[in-house]
């Protein structure tokens, strides 16, 4: 019983600060959407397609950089802390390369959103939002890499601290730059994007201050470890690239979903974006628990304790599942309370559709939470290639092709699209759960020790 209580405590100690860190990100995104929804319908209609498209590319680069979390966790579990400094520098070098790629990508903004086929006014706003996020995206990738210095060692409170600083800075700046307040100009959706980029910059500055102090420089040999380590960088790409592609393919499927829904009309796109923004209340904490599990499982496997990795996985399921069930009660019983933050009840057709989607979403988030737990364990072990291929195939067969067919040829409504999306996440949960039970992850390690 004491061992069980101890592992529950470990799960909460490591994961809760990450959950609160993700909650800070959720609050930033949520308030950003609320501000834009009240600013103009076109702004909120453009924000999610442009934001999720930028997130698609950011996820690819930051996913590789953030995968250094698993290396640091396994090195710590193996008692090889002297390698952590080298891990940090490889993440920094990779982030620098990523920044250049994202700047180049910003030049393709107009062709990308022309393909979406959204109304011209919405397209213009999409281009502005996407381009700004890409130009500053290197800061996001760097912040993800720097954060692994703490999260990989199980010290997640600094990650929470920095995230909350970013949130407290972002929200008032977001409002000021969208609406034009005090000395700030009214910039609308451009202001929302700029507030996000400046928050990323502040997060990087604070991480730098916390990491490069005298104690850490001495303990982890941060100065002596700053050279490019080709072997370590190669293993980061070998394991981090499939893991990042898995999540990127997942995000791509959602991006495609958002673009196809946009063809149903501007009102449907706006309502869909609002519901997806509400869904982030479940997704971001699930992501926090997933990262926390990757850390705990990585540390357990670094010292070859497979039973401990299984135990923390099971207990993460219990904790996250309880949180999602509470959310589901609210979403099913009182969706109108949440929806009223975004939509005026005087538009009954839109309001009724939003309520229907939130109730469908309550099923969706349950399976999505389980999927995130299984993926966290598999990534913590380094079992990334299988999930990349399997989830890529599932994305194509259960979401991309079906949503294209029903929107293009069958003129489906938005509720049907959401049922397809829910079926997609159920397939992801089934694939990752099968791989977990299969057990091949138990013998995989990312480190050379």
Order of alpha helices (4+ residues) and beta strands (2+ residues): alpha-alpha-alpha-alpha-alpha-alpha-alpha-alpha-alpha-alpha-alpha-alpha-alpha-alpha-alpha-alpha-alpha-alpha
